[in-house]
Amino acid sequence: MKNIALNDTHVKLNAKMVPFAGFNMPVSYEGVNVEHETVRNGVGVFDVSHMGEFLIEGPEALNLIQKVTTNDASKLTVGKAQYSCLPNDKGGIVDDLIVYRVKEETYLLVVNASNIEKDWNWISQHNTMGATMKDLSEDYSLLAIQGPKAVEAMHSLTSVDLSAIKFYSFEVADFAGIDHVIISATGYTGSGGFEIYCKNSEVQQVWDKVFEAGADFGIKPIGLAARDTLRLEMGYCLYGNDIDDTTSPIEAGLGWITKSTKSFINDEEILKQKERGTERKLVAFELNDRGIPRQGYDIVDSQGRKIGNVTSGTMSPSMGTGIGLGYVPSVFTDVGSQIHIQIRKNAVPATVVKLPFYKK
């Protein structure tokens, strides 16, 4: 198990530490529901330093990124970021990621912790054009400061106007007394805020200053368990649950990040799917009765026949109802369709709904 730079800080805060993607990570401090509420209504800080960061540079950087990702990175200007995915050559997804254009010929790719080595090898394998690649994952930390009070709580820590940084935009600026920090208006919660990229040697100072600045706003540390309930209320996919090497971007509802304006790995098959549709799709559902849907539970029809499985599920802290995502045949994918979730001996009725589950 690897330790993130702030491991001792989390231990001192009595965080419950668990192994996750090869790292010891804080899963909770006070409890999921309290931490979830803090982010929805105030401001909280996640340490997600296990995530991977790759720097792609040089005159061929864009060509490589265009080849290995489904979204059109040529649309990015300096200071903009883009959600995308790495398609494999069998119709599935190697990983989902965020692409940042840091300079004209410099891009930062942020990938999932569990896929760092796999992604690096995949991109390297397709780097036939000779773009310069650097793996910065071991040297950088990432803090996500999330919630509706994030801008107000953090404005004293930087010379840039945080309220002017639009969603999926970023600044390289001073923050918490450190120069050249990436301040990105991205996140995985749906409640606004920023993600801060800095060196491991700088992150303790950033953490301390963030908590000093946020003290009057009730800032709290937040664990990975609440990160999962927050992202699920928004319907954001989690790699390894809702998307993987066997799920196509179109099945997963990610057609909006698959662009026909360029060529990419397996584009012909994926774009065909986009035109003609797929036999199954990822849907969002809410339980009509009490119960908690869990990953791996069967989805059944009214006759009790298995039609799919739950990929992510929880009791929504914001709504107090069971919610989840799962793959079902296309005939069951219309909003309002009735399905059932097999929870032990009970087939609990559920309704297919439009995302997000949580409406502000």
Secondary structure, DSSP 4 states (H G I P E B T S, - for coil): -EE-TTHHHHHHTT-EEEEETTEEEEEESS-HHHHHHHHHHS-EEEE-TTSEEEEEESTTHHHHHHHH-SS-GGGPPTTBEEEEEEE-TTSSEEEEEEEEEEETTEEEEEE-GGGHHHHHHHHHHT-TT--EEEE-TTTEEEEEEESTTHHHHHGGG-SS-GGGS-TTBEEEEEETTEEEEEEES--SSSS-EEEEEEETTTHHHHHHHHHHHHGGGT-EEE-HHHHHHHHHHHT---BTTTB-TTS-TTTTT-GGG--TTS--TTHHHHHHHHHH--SEEEEEEEESSS----TTPEEE-TTS-EEEEEEEEEE-TTT-SEEEEEEEEGGG-STT-EEEEEETTEEEEEEEEPSPS---
